[in-house]
Structures are given as structure tokens and as C-alpha cells.
Amino acid sequence: MHPDLACLDLAERRKAFPRALRVPGPLGSRQVRQYLERSCAEPTGSPSRDLVGGAAPGGREIR
């Protein structure tokens, strides 16, 4: 999924998350939606926040 609200909407309509993660029943996507809404509201050129904290093991930045 792309970090875009339209992609999230499509994934929810297609029930893609339970299928992709192979879990029975529906999954909540509230936290993903909140993250994307905050990310989309950030001004252009500002550093993006990352779900994993923005750094990989060894201190490398994740992009």
C-alpha cells in the first residue's frame, strides 16, 4: 500500500489487510488512517514521521 488515504480506502473496501496478513475476520485500520492523515497534513519539505521511529538498526535513516 502507498502512504496515501486513497490507497487506504481502496484496501479497506477490498478487505486487503486480513487477506495480506492471513488473519480471520476484520482488522482495524484506525491507527494507520490517523498516521496518514497527520502525514498528509504536514507541510511539504518537512521531515516525515515514520511508524518505526525513522531509524533502522545501526542508526541508518529509513526513507
mmCIF file of the N, C-alpha and C atoms, coordinates in Angstrom:
data_MODEL
# 
_entry.id   MODEL 
# 
loop_
_atom_site.group_PDB 
_atom_site.id 
_atom_site.type_symbol 
_atom_site.label_atom_id 
_atom_site.label_alt_id 
_atom_site.label_comp_id 
_atom_site.label_asym_id 
_atom_site.label_entity_id 
_atom_site.label_seq_id 
_atom_site.pdbx_PDB_ins_code 
_atom_site.Cartn_x 
_atom_site.Cartn_y 
_atom_site.Cartn_z 
_atom_site.occupancy 
_atom_site.B_iso_or_equiv 
_atom_site.pdbx_formal_charge 
_atom_site.auth_seq_id 
_atom_site.auth_comp_id 
_atom_site.auth_asym_id 
_atom_site.auth_atom_id 
_atom_site.pdbx_PDB_model_num 
ATOM 1   N N  . MET A 1 1  ? 0.836   -1.172  0.000  1.00 0.00 ? 1  MET A N  1 
ATOM 2   C CA . MET A 1 1  ? 0.000   0.000   0.000  1.00 0.00 ? 1  MET A CA 1 
ATOM 3   C C  . MET A 1 1  ? 0.882   1.236   0.000  1.00 0.00 ? 1  MET A C  1 
ATOM 4   N N  . HIS A 1 2  ? 0.503   2.227   -0.762 1.00 0.00 ? 2  HIS A N  1 
ATOM 5   C CA . HIS A 1 2  ? 1.200   3.506   -0.769 1.00 0.00 ? 2  HIS A CA 1 
ATOM 6   C C  . HIS A 1 2  ? 0.749   4.339   0.429  1.00 0.00 ? 2  HIS A C  1 
ATOM 7   N N  . PRO A 1 3  ? 1.592   5.224   0.928  1.00 0.00 ? 3  PRO A N  1 
ATOM 8   C CA . PRO A 1 3  ? 1.191   6.078   2.056  1.00 0.00 ? 3  PRO A CA 1 
ATOM 9   C C  . PRO A 1 3  ? 0.241   7.177   1.585  1.00 0.00 ? 3  PRO A C  1 
ATOM 10  N N  . ASP A 1 4  ? -0.977  6.786   1.230  1.00 0.00 ? 4  ASP A N  1 
ATOM 11  C CA . ASP A 1 4  ? -1.955  7.696   0.663  1.00 0.00 ? 4  ASP A CA 1 
ATOM 12  C C  . ASP A 1 4  ? -3.340  7.288   1.159  1.00 0.00 ? 4  ASP A C  1 
ATOM 13  N N  . LEU A 1 5  ? -4.174  8.261   1.520  1.00 0.00 ? 5  LEU A N  1 
ATOM 14  C CA . LEU A 1 5  ? -5.501  7.945   2.037  1.00 0.00 ? 5  LEU A CA 1 
ATOM 15  C C  . LEU A 1 5  ? -6.370  7.234   0.998  1.00 0.00 ? 5  LEU A C  1 
ATOM 16  N N  . ALA A 1 6  ? -6.217  7.566   -0.266 1.00 0.00 ? 6  ALA A N  1 
ATOM 17  C CA . ALA A 1 6  ? -6.999  6.897   -1.308 1.00 0.00 ? 6  ALA A CA 1 
ATOM 18  C C  . ALA A 1 6  ? -6.641  5.409   -1.375 1.00 0.00 ? 6  ALA A C  1 
ATOM 19  N N  . CYS A 1 7  ? -5.372  5.086   -1.221 1.00 0.00 ? 7  CYS A N  1 
ATOM 20  C CA . CYS A 1 7  ? -4.945  3.681   -1.221 1.00 0.00 ? 7  CYS A CA 1 
ATOM 21  C C  . CYS A 1 7  ? -5.488  2.952   0.004  1.00 0.00 ? 7  CYS A C  1 
ATOM 22  N N  . LEU A 1 8  ? -5.502  3.623   1.142  1.00 0.00 ? 8  LEU A N  1 
ATOM 23  C CA . LEU A 1 8  ? -6.060  3.018   2.354  1.00 0.00 ? 8  LEU A CA 1 
ATOM 24  C C  . LEU A 1 8  ? -7.542  2.738   2.162  1.00 0.00 ? 8  LEU A C  1 
ATOM 25  N N  . ASP A 1 9  ? -8.281  3.702   1.607  1.00 0.00 ? 9  ASP A N  1 
ATOM 26  C CA . ASP A 1 9  ? -9.711  3.495   1.355  1.00 0.00 ? 9  ASP A CA 1 
ATOM 27  C C  . ASP A 1 9  ? -9.939  2.282   0.459  1.00 0.00 ? 9  ASP A C  1 
ATOM 28  N N  . LEU A 1 10 ? -9.153  2.173   -0.585 1.00 0.00 ? 10 LEU A N  1 
ATOM 29  C CA . LEU A 1 10 ? -9.283  1.052   -1.513 1.00 0.00 ? 10 LEU A CA 1 
ATOM 30  C C  . LEU A 1 10 ? -8.949  -0.273  -0.823 1.00 0.00 ? 10 LEU A C  1 
ATOM 31  N N  . ALA A 1 11 ? -7.895  -0.291  -0.031 1.00 0.00 ? 11 ALA A N  1 
ATOM 32  C CA . ALA A 1 11 ? -7.508  -1.511  0.692  1.00 0.00 ? 11 ALA A CA 1 
ATOM 33  C C  . ALA A 1 11 ? -8.600  -1.932  1.667  1.00 0.00 ? 11 ALA A C  1 
ATOM 34  N N  . GLU A 1 12 ? -9.223  -0.957  2.326  1.00 0.00 ? 12 GLU A N  1 
ATOM 35  C CA . GLU A 1 12 ? -10.314 -1.279  3.254  1.00 0.00 ? 12 GLU A CA 1 
ATOM 36  C C  . GLU A 1 12 ? -11.514 -1.841  2.495  1.00 0.00 ? 12 GLU A C  1 
ATOM 37  N N  . ARG A 1 13 ? -11.874 -1.228  1.374  1.00 0.00 ? 13 ARG A N  1 
ATOM 38  C CA . ARG A 1 13 ? -13.014 -1.722  0.583  1.00 0.00 ? 13 ARG A CA 1 
ATOM 39  C C  . ARG A 1 13 ? -12.770 -3.138  0.079  1.00 0.00 ? 13 ARG A C  1 
ATOM 40  N N  . ARG A 1 14 ? -11.535 -3.420  -0.278 1.00 0.00 ? 14 ARG A N  1 
ATOM 41  C CA . ARG A 1 14 ? -11.192 -4.752  -0.797 1.00 0.00 ? 14 ARG A CA 1 
ATOM 42  C C  . ARG A 1 14 ? -10.899 -5.764  0.306  1.00 0.00 ? 14 ARG A C  1 
ATOM 43  N N  . LYS A 1 15 ? -10.942 -5.312  1.556  1.00 0.00 ? 15 LYS A N  1 
ATOM 44  C CA . LYS A 1 15 ? -10.625 -6.180  2.704  1.00 0.00 ? 15 LYS A CA 1 
ATOM 45  C C  . LYS A 1 15 ? -9.241  -6.808  2.529  1.00 0.00 ? 15 LYS A C  1 
ATOM 46  N N  . ALA A 1 16 ? -8.299  -5.975  2.109  1.00 0.00 ? 16 ALA A N  1 
ATOM 47  C CA . ALA A 1 16 ? -6.959  -6.450  1.773  1.00 0.00 ? 16 ALA A CA 1 
ATOM 48  C C  . ALA A 1 16 ? -6.107  -6.786  2.994  1.00 0.00 ? 16 ALA A C  1 
ATOM 49  N N  . PHE A 1 17 ? -6.309  -6.083  4.107  1.00 0.00 ? 17 PHE A N  1 
ATOM 50  C CA . PHE A 1 17 ? -5.439  -6.309  5.263  1.00 0.00 ? 17 PHE A CA 1 
ATOM 51  C C  . PHE A 1 17 ? -5.574  -7.711  5.851  1.00 0.00 ? 17 PHE A C  1 
ATOM 52  N N  . PRO A 1 18 ? -6.780  -8.192  6.146  1.00 0.00 ? 18 PRO A N  1 
ATOM 53  C CA . PRO A 1 18 ? -6.874  -9.564  6.672  1.00 0.00 ? 18 PRO A CA 1 
ATOM 54  C C  . PRO A 1 18 ? -6.323  -10.605 5.700  1.00 0.00 ? 18 PRO A C  1 
ATOM 55  N N  . ARG A 1 19 ? -6.555  -10.391 4.410  1.00 0.00 ? 19 ARG A N  1 
ATOM 56  C CA . ARG A 1 19 ? -6.046  -11.333 3.404  1.00 0.00 ? 19 ARG A CA 1 
ATOM 57  C C  . ARG A 1 19 ? -4.527  -11.308 3.353  1.00 0.00 ? 19 ARG A C  1 
ATOM 58  N N  . ALA A 1 20 ? -3.950  -10.110 3.338  1.00 0.00 ? 20 ALA A N  1 
ATOM 59  C CA . ALA A 1 20 ? -2.490  -9.986  3.245  1.00 0.00 ? 20 ALA A CA 1 
ATOM 60  C C  . ALA A 1 20 ? -1.799  -10.534 4.487  1.00 0.00 ? 20 ALA A C  1 
ATOM 61  N N  . LEU A 1 21 ? -2.420  -10.328 5.641  1.00 0.00 ? 21 LEU A N  1 
ATOM 62  C CA . LEU A 1 21 ? -1.812  -10.770 6.901  1.00 0.00 ? 21 LEU A CA 1 
ATOM 63  C C  . LEU A 1 21 ? -2.283  -12.158 7.319  1.00 0.00 ? 21 LEU A C  1 
ATOM 64  N N  . ARG A 1 22 ? -3.178  -12.730 6.518  1.00 0.00 ? 22 ARG A N  1 
ATOM 65  C CA . ARG A 1 22 ? -3.701  -14.085 6.749  1.00 0.00 ? 22 ARG A CA 1 
ATOM 66  C C  . ARG A 1 22 ? -4.267  -14.267 8.150  1.00 0.00 ? 22 ARG A C  1 
ATOM 67  N N  . VAL A 1 23 ? -5.170  -13.359 8.508  1.00 0.00 ? 23 VAL A N  1 
ATOM 68  C CA . VAL A 1 23 ? -5.859  -13.462 9.790  1.00 0.00 ? 23 VAL A CA 1 
ATOM 69  C C  . VAL A 1 23 ? -7.358  -13.565 9.521  1.00 0.00 ? 23 VAL A C  1 
ATOM 70  N N  . PRO A 1 24 ? -8.064  -14.320 10.350 1.00 0.00 ? 24 PRO A N  1 
ATOM 71  C CA . PRO A 1 24 ? -9.511  -14.421 10.167 1.00 0.00 ? 24 PRO A CA 1 
ATOM 72  C C  . PRO A 1 24 ? -10.199 -13.160 10.681 1.00 0.00 ? 24 PRO A C  1 
ATOM 73  N N  . GLY A 1 25 ? -11.222 -12.754 10.005 1.00 0.00 ? 25 GLY A N  1 
ATOM 74  C CA . GLY A 1 25 ? -12.022 -11.624 10.458 1.00 0.00 ? 25 GLY A CA 1 
ATOM 75  C C  . GLY A 1 25 ? -11.431 -10.273 10.096 1.00 0.00 ? 25 GLY A C  1 
ATOM 76  N N  . PRO A 1 26 ? -12.189 -9.230  10.421 1.00 0.00 ? 26 PRO A N  1 
ATOM 77  C CA . PRO A 1 26 ? -11.768 -7.867  10.072 1.00 0.00 ? 26 PRO A CA 1 
ATOM 78  C C  . PRO A 1 26 ? -10.635 -7.362  10.960 1.00 0.00 ? 26 PRO A C  1 
ATOM 79  N N  . LEU A 1 27 ? -9.866  -6.431  10.421 1.00 0.00 ? 27 LEU A N  1 
ATOM 80  C CA . LEU A 1 27 ? -8.803  -5.764  11.176 1.00 0.00 ? 27 LEU A CA 1 
ATOM 81  C C  . LEU A 1 27 ? -9.108  -4.274  11.224 1.00 0.00 ? 27 LEU A C  1 
ATOM 82  N N  . GLY A 1 28 ? -8.803  -3.647  12.342 1.00 0.00 ? 28 GLY A N  1 
ATOM 83  C CA . GLY A 1 28 ? -8.972  -2.205  12.444 1.00 0.00 ? 28 GLY A CA 1 
ATOM 84  C C  . GLY A 1 28 ? -7.824  -1.481  11.758 1.00 0.00 ? 28 GLY A C  1 
ATOM 85  N N  . SER A 1 29 ? -8.135  -0.370  11.129 1.00 0.00 ? 29 SER A N  1 
ATOM 86  C CA . SER A 1 29 ? -7.097  0.410   10.457 1.00 0.00 ? 29 SER A CA 1 
ATOM 87  C C  . SER A 1 29 ? -7.086  1.849   10.967 1.00 0.00 ? 29 SER A C  1 
ATOM 88  N N  . ARG A 1 30 ? -7.673  2.076   12.133 1.00 0.00 ? 30 ARG A N  1 
ATOM 89  C CA . ARG A 1 30 ? -7.791  3.419   12.690 1.00 0.00 ? 30 ARG A CA 1 
ATOM 90  C C  . ARG A 1 30 ? -6.433  4.083   12.862 1.00 0.00 ? 30 ARG A C  1 
ATOM 91  N N  . GLN A 1 31 ? -5.460  3.365   13.405 1.00 0.00 ? 31 GLN A N  1 
ATOM 92  C CA . GLN A 1 31 ? -4.146  3.963   13.644 1.00 0.00 ? 31 GLN A CA 1 
ATOM 93  C C  . GLN A 1 31 ? -3.420  4.269   12.336 1.00 0.00 ? 31 GLN A C  1 
ATOM 94  N N  . VAL A 1 32 ? -3.586  3.421   11.343 1.00 0.00 ? 32 VAL A N  1 
ATOM 95  C CA . VAL A 1 32 ? -2.975  3.685   10.040 1.00 0.00 ? 32 VAL A CA 1 
ATOM 96  C C  . VAL A 1 32 ? -3.601  4.936   9.434  1.00 0.00 ? 32 VAL A C  1 
ATOM 97  N N  . ARG A 1 33 ? -4.925  5.053   9.522  1.00 0.00 ? 33 ARG A N  1 
ATOM 98  C CA . ARG A 1 33 ? -5.625  6.227   8.988  1.00 0.00 ? 33 ARG A CA 1 
ATOM 99  C C  . ARG A 1 33 ? -5.168  7.499   9.704  1.00 0.00 ? 33 ARG A C  1 
ATOM 100 N N  . GLN A 1 34 ? -5.055  7.451   11.027 1.00 0.00 ? 34 GLN A N  1 
ATOM 101 C CA . GLN A 1 34 ? -4.599  8.624   11.783 1.00 0.00 ? 34 GLN A CA 1 
ATOM 102 C C  . GLN A 1 34 ? -3.189  9.020   11.365 1.00 0.00 ? 34 GLN A C  1 
ATOM 103 N N  . TYR A 1 35 ? -2.319  8.055   11.186 1.00 0.00 ? 35 TYR A N  1 
ATOM 104 C CA . TYR A 1 35 ? -0.948  8.334   10.755 1.00 0.00 ? 35 TYR A CA 1 
ATOM 105 C C  . TYR A 1 35 ? -0.945  9.008   9.384  1.00 0.00 ? 35 TYR A C  1 
ATOM 106 N N  . LEU A 1 36 ? -1.710  8.457   8.448  1.00 0.00 ? 36 LEU A N  1 
ATOM 107 C CA . LEU A 1 36 ? -1.746  9.026   7.104  1.00 0.00 ? 36 LEU A CA 1 
ATOM 108 C C  . LEU A 1 36 ? -2.362  10.420  7.103  1.00 0.00 ? 36 LEU A C  1 
ATOM 109 N N  . GLU A 1 37 ? -3.393  10.633  7.914  1.00 0.00 ? 37 GLU A N  1 
ATOM 110 C CA . GLU A 1 37 ? -3.997  11.963  7.993  1.00 0.00 ? 37 GLU A CA 1 
ATOM 111 C C  . GLU A 1 37 ? -2.998  12.980  8.519  1.00 0.00 ? 37 GLU A C  1 
ATOM 112 N N  . ARG A 1 38 ? -2.211  12.605  9.519  1.00 0.00 ? 38 ARG A N  1 
ATOM 113 C CA . ARG A 1 38 ? -1.178  13.518  10.039 1.00 0.00 ? 38 ARG A CA 1 
ATOM 114 C C  . ARG A 1 38 ? -0.103  13.751  8.992  1.00 0.00 ? 38 ARG A C  1 
ATOM 115 N N  . SER A 1 39 ? 0.306   12.693  8.308  1.00 0.00 ? 39 SER A N  1 
ATOM 116 C CA . SER A 1 39 ? 1.360   12.811  7.299  1.00 0.00 ? 39 SER A CA 1 
ATOM 117 C C  . SER A 1 39 ? 0.922   13.693  6.141  1.00 0.00 ? 39 SER A C  1 
ATOM 118 N N  . CYS A 1 40 ? -0.322  13.555  5.725  1.00 0.00 ? 40 CYS A N  1 
ATOM 119 C CA . CYS A 1 40 ? -0.832  14.359  4.608  1.00 0.00 ? 40 CYS A CA 1 
ATOM 120 C C  . CYS A 1 40 ? -0.974  15.823  5.005  1.00 0.00 ? 40 CYS A C  1 
ATOM 121 N N  . ALA A 1 41 ? -1.135  16.094  6.288  1.00 0.00 ? 41 ALA A N  1 
ATOM 122 C CA . ALA A 1 41 ? -1.313  17.464  6.767  1.00 0.00 ? 41 ALA A CA 1 
ATOM 123 C C  . ALA A 1 41 ? 0.014   18.187  6.954  1.00 0.00 ? 41 ALA A C  1 
ATOM 124 N N  . GLU A 1 42 ? 1.139   17.455  6.944  1.00 0.00 ? 42 GLU A N  1 
ATOM 125 C CA . GLU A 1 42 ? 2.443   18.090  7.136  1.00 0.00 ? 42 GLU A CA 1 
ATOM 126 C C  . GLU A 1 42 ? 2.791   18.952  5.940  1.00 0.00 ? 42 GLU A C  1 
ATOM 127 N N  . PRO A 1 43 ? 3.390   20.113  6.165  1.00 0.00 ? 43 PRO A N  1 
ATOM 128 C CA . PRO A 1 43 ? 3.814   20.953  5.045  1.00 0.00 ? 43 PRO A CA 1 
ATOM 129 C C  . PRO A 1 43 ? 4.894   20.254  4.214  1.00 0.00 ? 43 PRO A C  1 
ATOM 130 N N  . THR A 1 44 ? 4.919   20.553  2.943  1.00 0.00 ? 44 THR A N  1 
ATOM 131 C CA . THR A 1 44 ? 5.918   19.977  2.042  1.00 0.00 ? 44 THR A CA 1 
ATOM 132 C C  . THR A 1 44 ? 7.315   20.362  2.498  1.00 0.00 ? 44 THR A C  1 
ATOM 133 N N  . GLY A 1 45 ? 8.222   19.413  2.453  1.00 0.00 ? 45 GLY A N  1 
ATOM 134 C CA . GLY A 1 45 ? 9.602   19.677  2.837  1.00 0.00 ? 45 GLY A CA 1 
ATOM 135 C C  . GLY A 1 45 ? 9.895   19.403  4.292  1.00 0.00 ? 45 GLY A C  1 
ATOM 136 N N  . SER A 1 46 ? 8.867   19.088  5.087  1.00 0.00 ? 46 SER A N  1 
ATOM 137 C CA . SER A 1 46 ? 9.122   18.771  6.491  1.00 0.00 ? 46 SER A CA 1 
ATOM 138 C C  . SER A 1 46 ? 9.491   17.304  6.603  1.00 0.00 ? 46 SER A C  1 
ATOM 139 N N  . PRO A 1 47 ? 10.271  16.962  7.605  1.00 0.00 ? 47 PRO A N  1 
ATOM 140 C CA . PRO A 1 47 ? 10.640  15.552  7.757  1.00 0.00 ? 47 PRO A CA 1 
ATOM 141 C C  . PRO A 1 47 ? 9.403   14.720  8.061  1.00 0.00 ? 47 PRO A C  1 
ATOM 142 N N  . SER A 1 48 ? 9.293   13.578  7.430  1.00 0.00 ? 48 SER A N  1 
ATOM 143 C CA . SER A 1 48 ? 8.142   12.722  7.676  1.00 0.00 ? 48 SER A CA 1 
ATOM 144 C C  . SER A 1 48 ? 8.382   11.885  8.918  1.00 0.00 ? 48 SER A C  1 
ATOM 145 N N  . ARG A 1 49 ? 7.292   11.600  9.602  1.00 0.00 ? 49 ARG A N  1 
ATOM 146 C CA . ARG A 1 49 ? 7.374   10.712  10.761 1.00 0.00 ? 49 ARG A CA 1 
ATOM 147 C C  . ARG A 1 49 ? 7.226   9.292   10.268 1.00 0.00 ? 49 ARG A C  1 
ATOM 148 N N  . ASP A 1 50 ? 7.937   8.398   10.902 1.00 0.00 ? 50 ASP A N  1 
ATOM 149 C CA . ASP A 1 50 ? 7.946   7.017   10.457 1.00 0.00 ? 50 ASP A CA 1 
ATOM 150 C C  . ASP A 1 50 ? 7.315   6.142   11.525 1.00 0.00 ? 50 ASP A C  1 
ATOM 151 N N  . LEU A 1 51 ? 6.556   5.135   11.125 1.00 0.00 ? 51 LEU A N  1 
ATOM 152 C CA . LEU A 1 51 ? 5.930   4.232   12.081 1.00 0.00 ? 51 LEU A CA 1 
ATOM 153 C C  . LEU A 1 51 ? 6.959   3.485   12.918 1.00 0.00 ? 51 LEU A C  1 
ATOM 154 N N  . VAL A 1 52 ? 8.157   3.293   12.398 1.00 0.00 ? 52 VAL A N  1 
ATOM 155 C CA . VAL A 1 52 ? 9.178   2.555   13.135 1.00 0.00 ? 52 VAL A CA 1 
ATOM 156 C C  . VAL A 1 52 ? 10.198  3.490   13.769 1.00 0.00 ? 52 VAL A C  1 
ATOM 157 N N  . GLY A 1 53 ? 9.910   4.750   13.857 1.00 0.00 ? 53 GLY A N  1 
ATOM 158 C CA . GLY A 1 53 ? 10.798  5.670   14.551 1.00 0.00 ? 53 GLY A CA 1 
ATOM 159 C C  . GLY A 1 53 ? 11.800  6.367   13.667 1.00 0.00 ? 53 GLY A C  1 
ATOM 160 N N  . GLY A 1 54 ? 11.860  6.052   12.391 1.00 0.00 ? 54 GLY A N  1 
ATOM 161 C CA . GLY A 1 54 ? 12.720  6.777   11.471 1.00 0.00 ? 54 GLY A CA 1 
ATOM 162 C C  . GLY A 1 54 ? 14.147  6.297   11.384 1.00 0.00 ? 54 GLY A C  1 
ATOM 163 N N  . ALA A 1 55 ? 14.496  5.230   12.083 1.00 0.00 ? 55 ALA A N  1 
ATOM 164 C CA . ALA A 1 55 ? 15.876  4.756   12.006 1.00 0.00 ? 55 ALA A CA 1 
ATOM 165 C C  . ALA A 1 55 ? 15.894  3.233   11.947 1.00 0.00 ? 55 ALA A C  1 
ATOM 166 N N  . ALA A 1 56 ? 16.783  2.729   11.148 1.00 0.00 ? 56 ALA A N  1 
ATOM 167 C CA . ALA A 1 56 ? 16.987  1.291   11.042 1.00 0.00 ? 56 ALA A CA 1 
ATOM 168 C C  . ALA A 1 56 ? 18.075  0.885   12.021 1.00 0.00 ? 56 ALA A C  1 
ATOM 169 N N  . PRO A 1 57 ? 18.232  -0.404  12.272 1.00 0.00 ? 57 PRO A N  1 
ATOM 170 C CA . PRO A 1 57 ? 19.340  -0.832  13.123 1.00 0.00 ? 57 PRO A CA 1 
ATOM 171 C C  . PRO A 1 57 ? 20.660  -0.278  12.595 1.00 0.00 ? 57 PRO A C  1 
ATOM 172 N N  . GLY A 1 58 ? 21.489  0.178   13.463 1.00 0.00 ? 58 GLY A N  1 
ATOM 173 C CA . GLY A 1 58 ? 22.754  0.776   13.058 1.00 0.00 ? 58 GLY A CA 1 
ATOM 174 C C  . GLY A 1 58 ? 22.661  2.276   12.869 1.00 0.00 ? 58 GLY A C  1 
ATOM 175 N N  . GLY A 1 59 ? 21.462  2.841   13.098 1.00 0.00 ? 59 GLY A N  1 
ATOM 176 C CA . GLY A 1 59 ? 21.299  4.280   13.024 1.00 0.00 ? 59 GLY A CA 1 
ATOM 177 C C  . GLY A 1 59 ? 21.051  4.837   11.634 1.00 0.00 ? 59 GLY A C  1 
ATOM 178 N N  . ARG A 1 60 ? 20.934  3.965   10.620 1.00 0.00 ? 60 ARG A N  1 
ATOM 179 C CA . ARG A 1 60 ? 20.664  4.465   9.269  1.00 0.00 ? 60 ARG A CA 1 
ATOM 180 C C  . ARG A 1 60 ? 19.239  4.990   9.197  1.00 0.00 ? 60 ARG A C  1 
ATOM 181 N N  . GLU A 1 61 ? 19.047  6.079   8.474  1.00 0.00 ? 61 GLU A N  1 
ATOM 182 C CA . GLU A 1 61 ? 17.718  6.651   8.322  1.00 0.00 ? 61 GLU A CA 1 
ATOM 183 C C  . GLU A 1 61 ? 16.910  5.820   7.336  1.00 0.00 ? 61 GLU A C  1 
ATOM 184 N N  . ILE A 1 62 ? 15.638  5.628   7.642  1.00 0.00 ? 62 ILE A N  1 
ATOM 185 C CA . ILE A 1 62 ? 14.734  4.901   6.755  1.00 0.00 ? 62 ILE A CA 1 
ATOM 186 C C  . ILE A 1 62 ? 14.013  5.915   5.889  1.00 0.00 ? 62 ILE A C  1 
ATOM 187 N N  . ARG A 1 63 ? 13.976  5.674   4.600  1.00 0.00 ? 63 ARG A N  1 
ATOM 188 C CA . ARG A 1 63 ? 13.261  6.573   3.675  1.00 0.00 ? 63 ARG A CA 1 
ATOM 189 C C  . ARG A 1 63 ? 12.211  5.816   2.934  1.00 0.00 ? 63 ARG A C  1 
# 
